[in-house]
Amino acid sequence: MAESKTLRKPIFTKVDQLRPGTSGHTLTIKVVNTKMVLQKGRPDGPQVRQIRIAESLVGDETGMIIFTARNEQVDFIKEGATLTLRNAKIDMFKGSMRLAVDKWGRVEVAEPDSFKVKEDNNLSLIEYELINIVEE
C-alpha cells in the first residue's frame, strides 16, 4: 500500500473549446475588463464576512467568456492581468455560459503572456436552450 502517486500534468483548454455543463478545465486567460456586481458585508455577526462578486470579460487567442469571480478571487482580477484557472467549470446563467472556479479550483496569477485576446468570439453572447428528448 506504499505506492507513490504521480501527479498528472494539466491539459490546458482554449476558450473556444468550452461547452455548457463541462468542468475540470485548466486555462490561461487574460482579463479584458471587470466590474463589481455585488459587494456587501455583515459586520453584525460573530465574524465579519464580506461577500464580493465580480464579472470579468476574460479570454485568450481563440475567444472570450465572462468569468464570475467570488470573494478572494476578486483580488486577482485586474485589467490586463494574465491568470491561470485550475479546475474551472461552466455555469449557465440566463441561457448563456459563464466561467467559474468553485472551492475545488484555484485562481493563480500567471506570468504576463504576449497573446492577444480574440475579441470577436464572445462565447457568453451565445444563448443556449435546454431541450428534453424523450426516448421511446
QUIZIKA-V909871 format. One line per field, one symbol per residue. psi: psi as a letter, one per 30 degrees, with the letter a starting at -180 (. if undefined). Layout:
psi=???
This chain:
psi=ghkkkkkkkkjkkleffklkgllgkkljlkkellkkekjkliffaekjkkkkkkkkjllaffallkkjkkcffeffjkkfkklkkkhlljkkjhglkkkljaffakkkklkklflkkjfgijfffkklkkkkkjk.
